[in-house]
């Protein structure tokens, strides 16, 4: 098995979410796959199980932005100044067979190593406040308000640097992650970080990273998913 590293693409929120899900469901090769992506417009995404009324109450008033429900869990993520990525692990790889907590830790340890290579004091949070045990994303449901177990944090400022959400099904594991540029610090070379993160992931997964062209999906598949993810029925699902 190899780690297919796909080229960076920029899209709206619904297309980005549809693409991540399609990479889980319809990828034509038995390989792990990784992509970093950008956003056409300011955007927020939120977890599959979150209630839309609670989400809207936390969004900034008077601003224009994309909003989309993710296929993964987690809370509200502000993508206006983040570095976003998706990792898919197919069935049969040991990481896919780990518990959600341990797969989360493995990916974030690789991420922290990539930031440390640029002297960013990034560490994985190894303990939680006992008073918040069992809670996620704070009472508001906003992911970057508080660091949870195995999130990446800035050891100096204690700000949360990176969080993620996961989805498992019969195809494998989808891992959608966000890195706060503010909490990481202005000194990060993001192109270099991309290279170092891929290298650290490949080492953690014990597979080789290979730059790979985007696959050709079945005609109409992507359009259908984009339509689903942009629909009121999907966004207001709960």
GIPE-V561185 format. One record per residue. N is the residue number from 1. PSI is psi in degrees with one decimal (NA if undefined). NEAR is the number of other C-alpha atoms within 12 Angstrom. D_CENTER is the distance of its C-alpha to the mean C-alpha in Angstrom with 1 decimal. Layout:
<<N:PSI:NEAR:D_CENTER> <N:PSI:NEAR:D_CENTER>>
//
This chain:
<<1:145.5:21:21.9> <2:169.4:26:20.1> <3:108.6:32:16.6> <4:120.3:34:16.7> <5:110.4:33:15.2> <6:153.7:30:15.1> <7:156.0:22:16.1> <8:135.2:23:14.3> <9:154.9:22:14.8> <10:136.5:22:14.9> <11:174.8:23:15.2> <12:172.3:28:15.4> <13:-46.2:39:12.9> <14:-38.4:38:14.5> <15:-39.5:36:14.6> <16:-43.2:43:11.0> <17:-40.3:46:10.2> <18:-40.8:33:13.4> <19:-45.2:43:12.6> <20:-44.2:42:9.5> <21:-37.5:37:11.8> <22:-35.6:33:14.7> <23:-29.5:40:13.3> <24:-44.3:36:13.3> <25:-33.1:31:16.6> <26:15.0:26:18.7> <27:132.6:28:18.0> <28:1.0:19:21.6> <29:151.1:24:21.4> <30:85.8:22:20.9> <31:151.0:33:18.4> <32:152.9:43:14.9> <33:143.6:47:13.0> <34:139.0:45:10.5> <35:142.3:38:9.9> <36:141.7:34:9.3> <37:158.5:32:10.1> <38:179.8:27:12.1> <39:133.0:30:13.5> <40:-34.7:18:17.1> <41:164.1:22:17.6> <42:140.8:24:16.5> <43:151.6:32:13.9> <44:141.8:38:12.5> <45:161.2:47:10.5> <46:161.3:46:11.3> <47:151.8:37:11.2> <48:-37.4:27:13.4> <49:-1.4:24:16.1> <50:146.6:32:16.5> <51:132.1:24:19.9> <52:-33.7:27:20.1> <53:-41.2:16:23.0> <54:-34.8:20:21.3> <55:-50.7:33:18.3> <56:-30.8:23:20.8> <57:-19.6:14:22.8> <58:-4.1:25:20.0> <59:151.9:25:19.4> <60:134.5:18:21.6> <61:148.4:9:25.0> <62:14.1:6:26.6> <63:154.8:13:23.7> <64:128.1:13:22.5> <65:159.8:22:18.9> <66:148.2:30:16.8> <67:131.3:38:15.6> <68:141.4:42:13.8> <69:132.1:42:13.1> <70:159.3:42:9.9> <71:-15.4:39:10.9> <72:178.1:32:8.9> <73:-146.6:30:10.3> <74:-170.1:35:9.9> <75:-160.1:42:11.5> <76:132.2:42:11.9> <77:128.5:43:9.6> <78:114.8:38:11.8> <79:15.7:34:10.7> <80:-20.5:27:14.2> <81:57.6:23:13.9> <82:172.6:29:10.5> <83:114.4:37:9.1> <84:144.9:41:6.0> <85:162.8:40:5.1> <86:140.3:45:5.1> <87:130.6:44:7.6> <88:128.3:46:10.3> <89:119.7:44:13.1> <90:162.5:36:16.4> <91:141.5:24:18.9> <92:-19.9:17:21.3> <93:141.6:24:19.2> <94:-33.5:21:19.7> <95:-36.7:32:16.1> <96:-25.1:31:15.7> <97:-9.4:20:18.8> <98:164.0:20:17.8> <99:160.0:16:17.2> <100:-37.6:23:13.8> <101:-43.2:21:14.8> <102:-35.3:20:15.7> <103:-37.7:33:12.9> <104:-46.1:35:10.6> <105:-44.0:33:13.4> <106:-47.1:31:13.8> <107:-41.4:45:10.5> <108:-27.0:40:10.8> <109:-38.3:31:14.4> <110:-40.8:34:13.8> <111:-44.7:45:11.6> <112:-40.0:38:14.5> <113:-39.6:30:17.1> <114:-39.4:34:15.9> <115:-37.8:42:16.3> <116:-28.7:29:19.5> <117:-17.1:24:20.9> <118:24.0:25:21.3> <119:25.4:21:22.9> <120:127.2:28:20.0> <121:63.5:28:20.7> <122:131.2:36:17.3> <123:157.1:34:17.6> <124:130.9:34:15.9> <125:118.6:28:17.4> <126:-4.0:20:19.8> <127:149.0:18:21.5> <128:155.8:18:21.1> <129:123.2:15:23.8> <130:-30.0:10:26.0> <131:-22.5:11:26.4> <132:5.8:16:22.7> <133:132.7:14:22.4> <134:-8.9:13:21.0> <135:158.2:21:19.4> <136:139.8:30:15.8> <137:20.5:30:14.5> <138:169.8:21:18.2> <139:-27.2:18:20.8> <140:-17.0:25:19.5> <141:14.7:31:16.1> <142:119.5:30:14.5> <143:-37.4:38:11.6> <144:12.2:36:12.8> <145:-25.8:27:16.4> <146:140.0:29:16.7> <147:138.4:34:15.2> <148:175.3:40:15.0> <149:127.9:31:16.0> <150:11.2:33:14.1> <151:163.1:45:11.9> <152:129.7:44:12.7> <153:160.1:39:15.6> <154:116.3:29:18.2> <155:-22.5:25:21.3> <156:-51.6:16:23.7> <157:-16.1:16:22.4> <158:11.3:23:20.5> <159:146.4:29:17.9> <160:126.5:36:14.3> <161:-44.4:43:12.4> <162:140.4:47:8.9> <163:172.4:48:7.2> <164:170.2:48:4.7> <165:153.3:43:6.0> <166:155.2:36:7.9> <167:130.1:35:10.7> <168:138.3:28:13.8> <169:-167.8:20:16.7> <170:-14.0:16:19.6> <171:-24.5:27:17.7> <172:-148.7:32:15.3> <173:127.7:39:11.9> <174:126.7:42:8.6> <175:113.0:44:5.5> <176:120.4:45:2.2> <177:153.5:43:1.8> <178:136.2:41:4.9> <179:125.3:43:8.3> <180:118.7:35:11.5> <181:-36.7:28:14.2> <182:-49.0:24:16.9> <183:-27.2:32:16.3> <184:-32.0:38:15.9> <185:153.5:28:19.3> <186:-10.4:14:20.9> <187:-1.1:18:22.0> <188:128.8:26:18.8> <189:105.3:22:19.4> <190:-28.3:24:16.0> <191:-43.7:16:17.5> <192:-40.4:17:18.8> <193:-43.4:30:15.5> <194:-48.2:32:13.9> <195:-45.1:28:17.0> <196:-36.3:25:16.9> <197:-45.3:36:13.4> <198:-42.4:40:14.2> <199:-43.2:30:17.5> <200:-38.3:29:16.3> <201:-45.5:39:14.0> <202:-40.4:32:17.0> <203:-42.6:22:19.3> <204:-36.7:25:17.3> <205:-11.0:30:17.2> <206:44.2:19:20.8> <207:166.7:23:20.5> <208:136.7:22:21.2> <209:130.1:28:18.8> <210:118.0:23:20.3> <211:130.9:20:19.7> <212:134.6:20:19.9> <213:153.9:15:20.9> <214:139.2:21:19.0> <215:161.5:20:20.7> <216:111.7:15:23.0> <217:164.0:19:21.9> <218:143.0:15:24.8> <219:130.8:10:26.3> <220:-14.4:12:25.2> <221:-48.3:21:22.1> <222:-44.0:26:19.6> <223:-40.3:19:21.9> <224:-39.7:19:22.2> <225:-39.6:29:18.6> <226:-42.8:26:18.2> <227:-41.8:24:21.3> <228:-48.2:27:19.9> <229:-19.2:34:16.7> <230:-4.7:27:18.9> <231:150.7:20:21.6> <232:-35.5:16:22.8> <233:-38.9:14:23.1> <234:-48.5:28:19.3> <235:-39.8:32:18.4> <236:21.1:25:21.3> <237:-39.0:23:21.0> <238:NA:17:21.4>>
//
